[in-house]
Amino acid sequence: MKSIIITILKAAFILTILSVGYLLYDDYSTGKKEEEKKLKIAEYSENIMSLSKKGNYTDAHKMLNELRVFIGESNDDYYNALEGLYRDEIKDIVSNQSATAIKSIPLLLSEIPAEGKESNHYSEYEPYNRYVEAYNKMCRYTLELAVITEDINLAKKMLESFKCTVDTDTNNELQRDCTEKESAVDYCASHFNINVANYKKQISQPQKTNSTKANNVNSSNKDRTPSYSNDFDIEKEINEYNKIIAREMAKSKE
């Protein structure tokens, strides 16, 4: 009987050691994958900005879309890369194509994939607000350039482009927050002679969100955007990344 008890205790001890070892290895493996993911994101971001600084916006946008597929659209790393790229391109347009800026910049901004939607569900309006935050930053940047270049027509166009974020009140009713647009109107009014009342009126009216073009861009990306989970498989993601690069290279040779 004593020998049986000793055997059981030994078995329990071994199982405990193995369990602890497995948990430690699992933590190490997860940490390693996350580190590899961070390095890959940094590589993407560096390449996007390098292409952007060279004025190669076509390839920079392709790589930005790949980054979006890799880490998900609501990730801050994606939006940081997006904002850097769009600032360079907008500045280039205002500096070298000022005559067409009033048309080309709103068109450029409409290509930012809209995420989420106006809804009283947090899971839907939270990613929408993140998208609007980035979109409005680009509108504000363009507005500031319009002030510097004294382009009142471009400034007015930007004031029309700002979007409102959304939230819910205590009754879960949808509320719009147009603080960014109001701030932009006041900023513009301090530099140009514009009819502020007209823009204030626009702010009080409901906005149409997710333009047709933005929806088309978003839909085209949905088919190639993988579902994300807590179990991040770095090897799978890198293989997908390599496939995308191979496809793009094949297209360039056609």
C-alpha positions, 0 to 999 in steps of 0.5 A: 500500500505504501509503495502505491502511495509513493508511486502516485505521489511521484506521478503527481510530482512529474505531472506538476513539473511537466505542466509548469514546463509547458506553461513556461514554454507556452508563455515563451512561445507567445512572447516570441510570436508577439516580438516577431509581429512587432518587428514585422509591423515596424518593417512595414511602417518603415517601408511605407514611409520610405516609399512615401518620402520618395513620392512613390505613393502607389507602392506605399498605398499597396503596402499600407493595405498589406499592413491593414490585412496583417494587423487589422484595420483598427490597430493604432500602428495601421493608422499611424502609418496611414496618417504619415503617408497621407500627410506626405501625399496631401502636402505634395498635392498642395505644393505641386498641384494646387490648381487641382487640390480642391478635387484631388484631395477629397477624392484621396480622403474618400479612399481611406477605408471606412470601418464600423458604422454609426450605431448604438453598439460599441463594437460598431461605433468604436472602430468607426470613431477611430476611422473618423479620428484619422480622417479628420486629422487629414482634413485638419492638416489640409485645412492648415495647408490651405491657410498657409497658401491662402487658398480659401476655396480649398479651406471651404471644401475641407470644412465640408469634409469633416465628419462627426464621431458618435456615442450613446447617451444614458438611454443608449440613444445615438449622439453625434459629436461634431467638436472637430468640425466646430473647431475647424470652422472657428479656426478657418473663420479666424483666417478667412472671411467666411459665413460661419453660420452656414457651416454651423447649420451644417453641423447641426444636420445629420450627416451621411456616412460611409460614402459609396466609394469608401464602402466599395474600398472597404468591401474589396478589402473584406474578402482578403482580411483574415479573422483575428483571434488571440492565437496569433500564428506568426508563420501563417501571417508571414506566409500570407504576406509572402503570397501577397508580395508574390502576387504583386510582383507577378502583376508588375511583370504583366 
